[in-house]
Amino acid sequence: MNTSRPPAETGELGSLPDDPDPAPRPVISPMWRLSAVIVVLPAMAALIFGFFTGASVSDMKPHAMPLGIAGPSHTVTGLGRQLTTWKQGAFRIRLYSSVGAAEQAVRNREVVAAMCVDSTALTAVIAGGEGLKVSQSITALAQQAATIAGLRLRVHDVAPLPESDPQGIAVATLLGSLLIPGIVGIIAVAVIAKALSRTARALLVPVAAIVAGLAAFTMLGPGLNVLPHSPWQMAGLSMLYLLAIIGAGLGLVCALGPPGVAIVALTTMTLGNATSSASVPVWFLPQWMSAIGPLLPPNAFMAAGRSLLYFDGAGLTQPITVLLAWAVGGYLLILCSGLRQERR
């Protein structure tokens, strides 16, 4: 009598049946990935350069631009009312008790310009460091106001552009030179992030920022003499800017995976550069863009760079705070994602 046991279909006695095969994950073919890259990259480039060139040649009107007025009380009140009704929504008027106070407010970047009135003349107090579009717009407006009032026009530039930078493009040029290092840095850290420990990730960001920032600054500063003033401060600002965007990029990659690269690229490169004030001052952009711009690294870099080069550091606190917030936010994402992985 054959007492041999037939083999069990489910394995050895007492063992549980094997788990069914998990559902296969959808696989994206390399061709689809390549197609996505071919579509997305040109679209991003078109957005960046379209905003830059289109905004610079369009006839945008200012809105909510801070403008100071000083002079006799009756004249100041009339001029302020005239500007408010004449250019509705274009200016936020601030009154000052004296010409000196108005000029100091422009130097401190509390207002972008001021109009000072006396019995014979209207003086447009401008700051070349705010950009040629701002200076030219305020001068033209002051000329119209002086003509209506029958006064002579005087123009006083309290923050003139240096002879080495007559167009006021030094900061914008440096920002442009940091565009490619920023993109490459974000992609590079995203590619190698998984192979690194949490400590290595945290060290990688400042190393990349220091190397790329120094390279860009060296080329434009000592190399081409584009940045003759505040050289080491501008070098430090370049490193802080790259620390902010690369750190935010790595933090989003650690938290969200590859989509984090797209998010930081769209916010800092596309929207950020369009609202940076490099080609068009923020007050001449659409209102939703002018509200978002100061919260993004490129605009903060432009504002801080202008403060360092043309205004002896006045108005530096807010843009530096924005850059630090992006850098710290990126590091917090790196830390939180590392702790989450350790718990797993």
C-alpha positions as CSV (number, residue, x, y, z in Angstrom):
1,M,0.0,0.0,0.0
2,N,1.5,3.2,-1.1
3,T,1.3,5.7,1.8
4,S,3.3,8.4,0.2
5,R,1.8,11.8,0.4
6,P,1.0,13.7,-2.8
7,P,2.9,16.9,-3.0
8,A,0.9,19.8,-1.6
9,E,0.0,22.5,-4.1
10,T,0.6,25.2,-1.7
11,G,4.1,24.2,-0.5
12,E,5.1,22.4,2.7
13,L,2.6,21.5,5.3
14,G,1.6,24.4,7.5
15,S,3.1,27.0,5.2
16,L,0.9,29.7,4.0
17,P,0.2,30.1,0.3
18,D,2.4,32.5,-1.5
19,D,1.1,36.0,-1.8
20,P,-0.3,36.8,-5.2
21,D,1.9,38.8,-7.4
22,P,1.4,42.5,-6.9
23,A,-0.2,44.5,-9.7
24,P,2.4,45.6,-12.1
25,R,3.3,49.2,-12.0
26,P,2.8,51.2,-15.2
27,V,6.0,51.7,-17.0
28,I,6.7,54.9,-18.8
29,S,8.6,54.2,-22.0
30,P,11.9,56.1,-22.6
31,M,10.3,57.6,-25.8
32,W,7.5,59.2,-23.7
33,R,10.0,60.6,-21.2
34,L,12.1,62.0,-24.0
35,S,9.0,63.5,-25.6
36,A,8.0,65.2,-22.3
37,V,11.5,66.7,-22.0
38,I,11.4,67.9,-25.6
39,V,8.0,69.6,-24.9
40,V,8.6,70.9,-21.4
41,L,12.1,72.4,-21.7
42,P,11.3,74.6,-24.8
43,A,8.1,75.7,-23.1
44,M,10.0,76.8,-20.0
45,A,12.6,78.6,-22.0
46,A,9.8,80.4,-24.0
47,L,8.2,81.5,-20.7
48,I,11.4,82.8,-19.3
49,F,12.6,84.8,-22.3
50,G,9.1,85.7,-23.4
51,F,8.5,87.4,-20.0
52,F,11.9,89.1,-20.2
53,T,11.7,90.5,-23.7
54,G,7.9,91.0,-23.9
55,A,7.7,92.9,-20.6
56,S,10.7,95.1,-21.4
57,V,9.2,96.4,-24.7
58,S,5.5,96.6,-23.6
59,D,4.0,99.9,-22.4
60,M,3.2,98.8,-18.8
61,K,1.8,101.4,-16.4
62,P,3.0,101.7,-12.8
63,H,0.8,100.7,-9.9
64,A,1.2,101.2,-6.2
65,M,4.7,102.8,-6.7
66,P,5.8,104.5,-3.4
67,L,6.3,108.2,-4.2
68,G,7.2,110.9,-1.8
69,I,6.1,114.6,-1.9
70,A,7.5,117.5,0.1
71,G,6.9,121.2,0.1
72,P,4.4,123.8,1.4
73,S,1.3,122.2,2.8
74,H,-1.2,123.7,0.3
75,T,1.1,122.8,-2.7
76,V,1.8,119.3,-1.5
77,T,-1.9,118.6,-0.9
78,G,-2.8,119.8,-4.4
79,L,0.0,117.9,-6.1
80,G,-0.9,114.7,-4.2
81,R,-4.6,115.0,-5.2
82,Q,-3.6,115.7,-8.8
83,L,-1.4,112.7,-9.0
84,T,-4.0,110.5,-7.4
85,T,-6.7,111.5,-9.8
86,W,-4.4,111.8,-12.8
87,K,-2.7,108.5,-12.5
88,Q,-5.3,106.5,-10.5
89,G,-3.7,103.6,-8.6
90,A,-0.3,104.3,-9.9
91,F,1.3,105.7,-6.7
92,R,1.2,105.3,-3.0
93,I,1.8,108.9,-1.9
94,R,3.8,109.6,1.3
95,L,4.2,113.2,2.6
96,Y,7.4,114.5,4.0
97,S,8.0,117.7,6.0
98,S,11.1,118.8,4.2
99,V,13.1,118.3,1.0
100,G,15.9,116.7,3.1
101,A,13.5,114.2,4.6
102,A,12.2,113.2,1.2
103,E,15.7,112.8,-0.2
104,Q,16.7,110.6,2.7
105,A,13.6,108.5,2.2
106,V,14.7,107.9,-1.4
107,R,18.2,107.0,-0.2
108,N,16.8,104.6,2.4
109,R,14.5,103.0,-0.3
110,E,11.4,103.9,1.6
111,V,10.1,105.4,-1.6
112,V,11.5,105.0,-5.2
113,A,11.4,108.8,-5.9
114,A,10.0,112.1,-4.6
115,M,8.7,115.4,-5.9
116,C,9.6,118.5,-4.0
117,V,7.8,121.7,-4.7
118,D,8.8,125.3,-3.8
119,S,7.6,128.7,-5.2
120,T,9.6,128.5,-8.4
121,A,10.5,124.9,-9.2
122,L,9.5,121.3,-8.9
123,T,12.4,119.0,-8.1
124,A,12.2,115.4,-9.1
125,V,14.3,113.4,-6.6
126,I,15.2,110.2,-8.3
127,A,17.6,107.2,-7.7
128,G,19.3,105.9,-10.8
129,G,20.0,102.7,-8.8
130,E,16.3,101.9,-9.0
131,G,16.6,101.4,-12.7
132,L,16.3,103.5,-15.8
133,K,12.6,102.8,-16.4
134,V,11.7,104.1,-12.9
135,S,13.9,107.2,-13.3
136,Q,12.6,108.0,-16.8
137,S,9.0,107.5,-15.8
138,I,9.2,109.8,-12.7
139,T,11.1,112.5,-14.6
140,A,8.5,112.5,-17.4
141,L,5.7,112.6,-14.9
142,A,7.4,115.5,-13.0
143,Q,7.9,117.4,-16.3
144,Q,4.1,117.2,-17.0
145,A,3.3,118.2,-13.4
146,A,5.7,121.2,-13.6
147,T,4.3,122.3,-16.9
148,I,0.8,122.3,-15.6
149,A,1.8,124.2,-12.5
150,G,4.0,126.7,-14.4
151,L,7.1,125.7,-12.5
152,R,10.7,124.9,-13.6
153,L,11.8,121.3,-13.4
154,R,14.9,120.3,-11.6
155,V,16.2,116.7,-11.4
156,H,18.3,115.5,-8.5
157,D,19.7,112.0,-8.5
158,V,20.6,110.9,-5.0
159,A,21.8,107.4,-6.0
160,P,23.4,107.9,-9.4
161,L,24.7,105.0,-11.5
162,P,28.5,104.6,-11.6
163,E,30.4,105.3,-14.8
164,S,31.3,101.6,-15.0
165,D,27.6,100.7,-15.1
166,P,25.7,103.5,-16.8
167,Q,22.7,101.4,-17.7
168,G,22.4,99.9,-14.3
169,I,22.5,96.3,-15.5
170,A,25.3,94.9,-13.3
171,V,23.0,93.1,-10.9
172,A,20.8,91.8,-13.7
173,T,23.9,90.5,-15.5
174,L,25.1,88.7,-12.4
175,L,21.6,87.2,-12.0
176,G,21.7,86.0,-15.6
177,S,25.1,84.4,-15.0
178,L,23.6,82.4,-12.1
179,L,20.7,81.0,-14.1
180,I,22.5,78.1,-15.6
181,P,24.5,77.2,-12.4
182,G,21.1,77.2,-10.6
183,I,19.5,74.9,-13.1
184,V,22.5,72.6,-13.2
185,G,22.8,72.6,-9.5
186,I,19.2,71.6,-8.9
187,I,19.3,68.8,-11.5
188,A,22.7,67.5,-10.2
189,V,21.7,67.3,-6.6
190,A,18.4,65.6,-7.6
191,V,20.3,62.9,-9.6
192,I,22.7,62.0,-6.8
193,A,20.6,62.7,-3.8
194,K,19.4,59.1,-3.3
195,A,23.0,57.8,-3.2
196,L,24.0,60.2,-0.3
197,S,23.4,60.1,3.4
198,R,21.4,62.9,5.1
199,T,24.6,64.6,6.2
200,A,26.1,64.4,2.8
201,R,23.0,66.0,1.3
202,A,23.2,68.8,3.8
203,L,26.9,69.4,3.0
204,L,26.4,69.1,-0.8
205,V,24.2,72.2,-1.1
206,P,26.5,74.8,0.4
207,V,29.5,73.3,-1.4
208,A,27.7,73.6,-4.7
209,A,26.5,77.1,-3.9
210,I,30.0,78.3,-2.9
211,V,31.7,76.9,-5.9
212,A,29.2,78.0,-8.5
213,G,28.7,81.4,-6.8
214,L,32.4,82.2,-6.7
215,A,32.8,81.1,-10.3
216,A,30.1,83.4,-11.6
217,F,31.3,86.3,-9.5
218,T,34.9,85.8,-10.4
219,M,34.0,86.0,-14.1
220,L,32.0,89.2,-13.8
221,G,33.8,90.9,-11.0
222,P,37.6,90.5,-11.2
223,G,37.4,89.1,-14.7
224,L,35.3,91.6,-16.6
225,N,35.1,94.4,-13.9
226,V,31.3,94.5,-14.1
227,L,31.0,94.6,-10.3
228,P,33.6,97.2,-9.2
229,H,31.7,98.1,-5.9
230,S,31.0,95.8,-2.9
231,P,32.8,92.9,-4.6
232,W,32.9,90.5,-1.6
233,Q,29.3,91.4,-0.6
234,M,28.1,90.5,-4.1
235,A,30.0,87.2,-4.0
236,G,28.4,86.3,-0.7
237,L,25.0,87.3,-2.1
238,S,25.6,85.1,-5.2
239,M,26.4,82.1,-2.8
240,L,23.3,82.8,-0.7
241,Y,21.1,82.9,-3.8
242,L,22.3,79.6,-5.1
243,L,22.1,78.1,-1.5
244,A,18.4,79.2,-1.5
245,I,17.4,77.7,-4.8
246,I,19.5,74.6,-4.7
247,G,18.6,73.9,-1.1
248,A,14.9,74.3,-1.9
249,G,15.3,72.1,-4.9
250,L,17.0,69.3,-3.0
251,G,14.5,69.7,-0.2
252,L,11.5,69.3,-2.6
253,V,13.2,66.3,-4.3
254,C,13.7,64.6,-0.9
255,A,10.0,65.3,0.0
256,L,8.3,64.8,-3.4
257,G,10.7,63.0,-5.6
258,P,11.5,64.1,-9.2
259,P,8.4,66.4,-9.4
260,G,10.2,68.6,-6.8
261,V,12.7,69.6,-9.6
262,A,9.9,70.8,-11.8
263,I,8.3,72.7,-9.0
264,V,11.4,74.6,-7.9
265,A,12.4,75.2,-11.6
266,L,9.0,76.7,-12.4
267,T,8.9,78.9,-9.3
268,T,12.5,80.1,-9.2
269,M,13.4,80.1,-12.9
270,T,10.3,80.8,-14.9
271,L,8.0,82.8,-12.6
272,G,11.0,84.0,-10.5
273,N,13.0,85.5,-13.3
274,A,9.9,87.0,-14.9
275,T,9.2,88.9,-11.7
276,S,12.8,89.6,-10.7
277,S,12.8,93.3,-11.8
278,A,15.9,92.6,-13.9
279,S,14.2,93.9,-17.1
280,V,11.0,95.5,-15.7
281,P,10.6,97.0,-12.2
282,V,8.1,95.2,-10.1
283,W,5.7,98.1,-10.0
284,F,5.2,97.9,-13.8
285,L,4.3,94.2,-13.8
286,P,0.7,92.9,-13.5
287,Q,-0.5,93.2,-9.9
288,W,-0.5,89.5,-9.3
289,M,3.1,89.2,-10.5
290,S,4.2,92.2,-8.4
291,A,2.7,90.6,-5.3
292,I,4.4,87.3,-5.9
293,G,7.8,88.6,-7.1
294,P,9.3,89.9,-3.8
295,L,8.7,86.5,-2.2
296,L,10.8,84.6,-4.8
297,P,14.7,84.4,-4.8
298,P,15.4,86.2,-8.1
299,N,13.6,89.3,-7.1
300,A,15.2,89.2,-3.6
301,F,18.6,88.9,-5.3
302,M,17.9,91.9,-7.5
303,A,16.7,94.0,-4.6
304,A,19.6,93.0,-2.3
305,G,22.1,93.6,-5.2
306,R,20.8,97.1,-5.9
307,S,21.0,97.9,-2.2
308,L,24.6,96.8,-2.0
309,L,25.8,98.4,-5.2
310,Y,23.8,101.7,-5.2
311,F,22.3,102.4,-1.8
312,D,25.0,101.5,0.7
313,G,23.0,98.6,2.0
314,A,19.7,100.4,2.6
315,G,16.7,98.2,2.3
316,L,18.7,95.0,2.6
317,T,16.8,93.3,5.4
318,Q,13.7,92.1,3.5
319,P,15.4,90.5,0.5
320,I,18.0,88.8,2.6
321,T,15.2,87.4,4.8
322,V,13.5,85.9,1.8
323,L,16.7,84.2,0.6
324,L,17.3,82.8,4.1
325,A,13.8,81.6,4.3
326,W,14.1,79.6,1.1
327,A,17.4,78.1,2.2
328,V,16.1,77.2,5.7
329,G,12.9,75.8,4.2
330,G,14.9,73.5,1.9
331,Y,17.1,72.3,4.8
332,L,14.0,71.6,6.9
333,L,12.5,69.4,4.1
334,I,15.8,67.6,3.8
335,L,15.8,66.9,7.6
336,C,12.2,65.8,7.7
337,S,12.5,63.5,4.8
338,G,15.6,61.9,6.3
339,L,13.9,61.3,9.6
340,R,10.9,59.8,7.8
341,Q,13.2,57.4,6.0
342,E,15.0,56.4,9.2
343,R,11.6,55.5,10.9
344,R,10.8,53.2,8.0
